[in-house]
Amino acid sequence: MTKIKALLFDLDGTLIDSERFHFDCWNEFLQDYGVQLEFKDWIANYAGIPLPKNAKTIIDKYKIDTDLSLFINQREQLTLYGFEHKDIELMPHALDFVRFFYEKGLTLAVVTASPRADVEAVFKRNGLAKYFTLFVTRTDVSKSKPDPESYNVCVDKLGFAKEECLVFEDTINGVKSAMAAGITCYAIQSNVRAHLKLKIADELFLSFANAKDFILEKGII
């Protein structure tokens, strides 16, 4: 069995508990348009999808008369301001997981559909950048998840074989992206209602603590 040498993490909903933050940002932004999203609808239809695609979906669904590029830019500015001024909690057991495998000498990377400015703002506030060798963001690719480009770029830059890498994701688009790139993918999702969609992942866990136990038991690393 090939030993894993690099761990590749999605950001939103995987490493950081940001889904409520993004949901609140959208509703704050959409007040001027007379639109309000329900959290259940957000989780089912928008979570894990890049902001530009969500922006187009919302404009089309609610028949908002505005320029798409301007709409996206204004919404992204609100997100960036929030990340610069608010502390975003880490997902349960994420910090222990990251520290544990970093100290074991593994290479860690973040592969996210968020723009680079947002990622830099988040890691500047939480101080975790020191654990990660590489950040691949939406800014660095032409096609975002579920396209495999971001994971292919990450593996190429790290210089590892895909068999030596392991991905952690929390949404179906992220899992599809990793699997389309030919990389083993573990889904971490505490919401059991999402598990049916995520069963396509190589393994599915409720938390990083469960994933850590499995990895150590199987001797994957």
C-alpha positions in Angstrom: 0.0 0.0 0.0 1.3 3.4 -1.0 1.8 5.6 2.1 0.0 9.0 2.1 2.5 11.9 2.1 0.1 14.9 1.5 -3.2 15.9 2.9 -5.4 18.3 0.8 -8.2 20.1 2.6 -11.2 22.0 1.4 -11.8 25.2 3.4 -15.4 26.2 3.9 -17.4 23.7 5.9 -14.4 21.4 6.1 -11.7 23.3 8.0 -13.7 26.3 9.0 -17.3 26.6 10.1 -18.2 29.2 7.6 -21.5 28.1 6.1 -23.6 30.2 8.5 -21.3 33.1 7.8 -21.8 32.9 4.1 -25.6 32.4 4.6 -25.8 35.6 6.8 -23.7 37.5 4.2 -26.0 36.6 1.4 -29.1 37.7 3.4 -27.5 40.9 4.4 -26.6 41.6 0.8 -30.0 40.6 -0.6 -32.0 42.8 1.8 -31.7 45.6 -0.8 -33.3 43.4 -3.4 -36.2 42.2 -1.2 -34.9 38.6 -1.1 -34.3 36.4 2.0 -32.9 32.9 1.8 -33.9 30.1 4.2 -31.0 28.2 5.9 -32.4 24.8 4.9 -32.5 26.0 1.2 -29.0 27.4 1.6 -27.5 24.2 2.8 -29.4 22.1 0.2 -28.8 24.2 -2.9 -25.9 26.7 -2.4 -23.4 25.4 0.2 -20.2 24.3 -1.4 -20.9 26.0 -4.7 -18.6 28.9 -5.8 -20.0 32.4 -5.2 -20.2 33.4 -8.9 -22.4 30.4 -9.7 -24.6 31.1 -6.7 -24.9 34.7 -7.7 -26.2 33.8 -11.2 -28.6 31.2 -9.7 -30.0 33.8 -7.3 -30.3 36.5 -10.0 -32.2 34.1 -12.3 -34.4 32.5 -9.6 -35.5 35.8 -8.0 -35.4 37.8 -11.3 -33.1 40.5 -10.0 -32.5 43.2 -12.5 -28.7 43.9 -12.1 -25.4 43.4 -13.8 -24.0 40.0 -12.9 -20.4 41.1 -12.7 -21.3 44.1 -10.5 -23.5 41.8 -8.3 -20.7 39.3 -7.8 -18.1 42.0 -7.1 -20.2 43.7 -4.5 -21.0 40.4 -2.8 -17.4 39.4 -2.7 -16.4 42.7 -1.1 -18.9 42.0 1.7 -17.4 38.5 2.2 -13.9 39.9 2.3 -14.8 42.5 4.8 -16.4 39.9 7.0 -13.4 37.6 6.9 -11.1 40.5 7.7 -13.1 41.6 10.8 -14.7 38.4 12.2 -13.2 35.3 13.7 -14.5 32.1 12.0 -14.6 29.0 14.2 -12.7 25.9 13.0 -14.7 22.8 12.5 -14.7 20.3 15.4 -11.4 18.5 15.8 -9.9 20.2 12.7 -7.1 21.9 14.6 -6.0 18.7 16.4 -6.1 16.8 13.1 -4.0 19.4 11.3 -1.4 19.7 14.1 -1.1 16.0 14.6 -0.3 15.2 10.9 1.8 18.3 10.5 4.0 17.1 13.4 4.2 13.7 11.7 5.9 15.4 8.8 3.1 15.3 6.2 2.6 18.1 3.7 -0.6 20.0 4.1 -2.4 22.1 1.5 -5.7 23.9 1.1 -7.8 23.6 -2.1 -10.7 25.9 -2.1 -13.3 27.5 -4.4 -12.9 30.8 -2.4 -10.9 33.6 -3.9 -7.3 34.1 -2.6 -8.1 37.4 -0.8 -10.7 35.6 1.4 -8.3 32.8 2.1 -5.5 35.1 3.1 -7.9 37.1 5.4 -9.1 33.9 7.1 -5.6 32.5 7.8 -4.2 35.9 8.8 -6.8 36.0 11.6 -6.7 32.3 12.7 -2.9 32.0 12.5 -2.9 28.6 10.9 -1.0 29.4 7.7 2.2 28.0 9.2 0.8 24.5 8.9 0.1 24.6 5.2 2.7 24.5 2.3 0.3 25.5 -0.5 -3.0 27.3 -1.0 -4.9 26.7 -4.3 -7.8 29.1 -4.6 -10.5 30.0 -7.1 -8.2 32.8 -8.2 -5.5 30.3 -9.3 -7.7 28.3 -11.7 -10.0 28.8 -14.7 -12.5 26.2 -13.6 -13.7 25.8 -10.1 -15.1 22.7 -8.3 -16.6 20.3 -9.3 -14.1 20.5 -12.1 -10.8 18.7 -11.1 -8.5 21.5 -12.2 -7.8 22.9 -8.7 -6.8 19.5 -7.3 -4.7 18.7 -10.4 -2.9 22.1 -9.9 -2.3 21.3 -6.3 -0.8 17.9 -6.9 1.4 19.2 -9.7 2.7 22.1 -7.5 3.4 19.8 -4.5 5.2 17.3 -6.7 3.6 14.2 -5.2 1.9 11.3 -7.0 -1.8 11.3 -6.7 -1.7 8.0 -4.9 0.3 9.8 -2.2 -2.4 12.4 -1.6 -5.6 12.3 0.4 -8.4 14.9 0.1 -10.9 16.0 2.8 -14.2 17.6 1.6 -17.6 18.2 3.0 -19.8 18.7 -0.1 -20.8 16.8 -3.2 -19.1 19.3 -5.5 -15.8 19.0 -3.6 -15.9 15.2 -3.6 -16.7 15.1 -7.3 -13.7 17.5 -7.9 -11.3 15.3 -6.0 -12.5 12.0 -7.5 -12.5 13.4 -11.0 -8.8 14.3 -10.4 -8.2 10.7 -9.4 -7.4 11.4 -5.8 -8.7 9.4 -2.8 -11.3 11.5 -1.0 -12.7 11.3 2.5 -15.9 13.2 3.2 -16.2 14.9 6.6 -19.9 15.8 7.3 -21.7 16.0 10.6 -25.0 16.5 8.9 -26.3 13.0 8.4 -29.0 14.2 5.9 -26.2 15.0 3.5 -24.6 11.5 3.7 -26.7 10.0 1.0 -25.1 12.3 -1.6 -21.7 11.9 -0.1 -21.6 8.1 -0.3 -19.6 8.4 -3.5 -16.6 9.4 -1.5 -14.0 6.7 -0.7 -14.8 7.1 3.0 -17.4 9.1 5.0 -17.0 10.3 8.5 -18.9 12.5 11.0 -15.8 14.3 12.1 -12.1 14.7 11.8 -11.7 12.7 15.1 -13.4 9.7 13.4 -11.2 10.1 10.3 -8.1 10.3 12.4 -8.9 7.0 14.2 -9.6 5.3 10.9 -6.4 6.5 9.3 -4.2 5.4 12.3 -6.0 2.0 12.6 -5.6 1.3 8.9 -1.9 2.5 8.8 -2.6 4.6 5.8 0.0 7.2 6.9 
